[in-house]
Amino acid sequence: MTSVDPAMFAPEAVAETTTALNADIVAKMSALPDLWSFPPELIRETRRQGKGIFPLEARSPRAVVIEIEGRQGKVPIRIIAPEKPTGVYMHIHGGGWMFNQSDFQDESLEKVSAATGMACISVEYRLAPEHPYPAGPDDCEDAALWLVSEGAKRFGTTRFFIGGESAGAHLSAVTLQRLRDRHGLTPFAGANLIAGCYDLGMTPSARTFDRGRLILTTRDIALFVRAYVPGADLRAPDISPLYGRLEGMPPALFSVGTHDALLDDTLFMSARWQAAGHATTLRLWPGGCHVFQAFDFPMAQEALADEIAFFNSL
């Protein structure tokens, strides 16, 4: 069964607050120097200082970091957990496989935990270009295997979810396919997939995006992909999960703004997910930019409520 927002079939009505946010983002980003003229570590440090375009979320005082044994070394896992979790949400952060870190979403994950009773864990996977493919997905796979192995003992539950934004949604889909194909595992009750990049060769909306510097541009996507998978077959399912088999996938909530360069990625992947026979909810958010959920405005609050309802429904 698939659930589709009826508003997607009506003429797009973009809220004034959304239009104002988009205009502010374009103005601010147009005034900034070219992202690609600086080394990655400088951009990372700028974001750690809260000087990037996305608001810097408050760190959780109760977060705990542990290190698990991965195949290529230690993988840090950031844990935000109530006393008796009702489930565990494995979150994978976005940032074009190059930027951001596991503590950038503490405030959002605290809200999810408070509204669902779940523990939230965030994976500190290795970043490109210093650690290109398959480093990032290997770390996420290792984190998922740790959760399957240790989750019941540590959290008292085997009700697991996976998800993330942008590159995090991509890595979530790759992780689901790897667990099924490499380990015969389908342990997740649901997937929360926000504005993912599922075809690294670029879908039509990614190739033709023309809304200016509204978070993510066609050039940005191409350069992120070049850093993440230099010289690879972009249609290999482990790189572009849109081309993979989708049997055995869990129910999924797909969310994307209509002013996002990765709009088609979500449309195409959600259609294939539903065609494979899985419960699929597609939410198109009018005028939403790439990962608009990170900003403090009404539509982001609605989207968070949508995610919480999805978690609580399974």
Sequence and secondary structure as in RCSB ss.txt:
>XXXX:A:sequence
MTSVDPAMFAPEAVAETTTALNADIVAKMSALPDLWSFPPELIRETRRQGKGIFPLEARSPRAVVIEIEGRQGKV
PIRIIAPEKPTGVYMHIHGGGWMFNQSDFQDESLEKVSAATGMACISVEYRLAPEHPYPAGPDDCEDAALWLVSE
GAKRFGTTRFFIGGESAGAHLSAVTLQRLRDRHGLTPFAGANLIAGCYDLGMTPSARTFDRGRLILTTRDIALFV
RAYVPGADLRAPDISPLYGRLEGMPPALFSVGTHDALLDDTLFMSARWQAAGHATTLRLWPGGCHVFQAFDFPMA
QEALADEIAFFNSL
>XXXX:A:secstr
 EEE GGGGS     HHHHHHHHHHHHHHHTS  GGGS HHHHHHHHHTT SSS      TT EEEEEEETTEEE
EEEEE  SS S EEEEE  STTTS  TTTTHHHHHHHHHHH  EEEEE    TTTS TTHHHHHHHHHHHHHHHH
HHHHHS   EEEEEETHHHHHHHHHHHHHHHHH    EEEEEEES    TT  HHHHS  SSSSS  HHHHHHHH
HHHSTT  TTSTTT GGGS  TT   EEEEEETT TTHHHHHHHHHHHHHTT  EEEEEETT  TTGGGS SHHH
HHHHHHHHHHHHH 
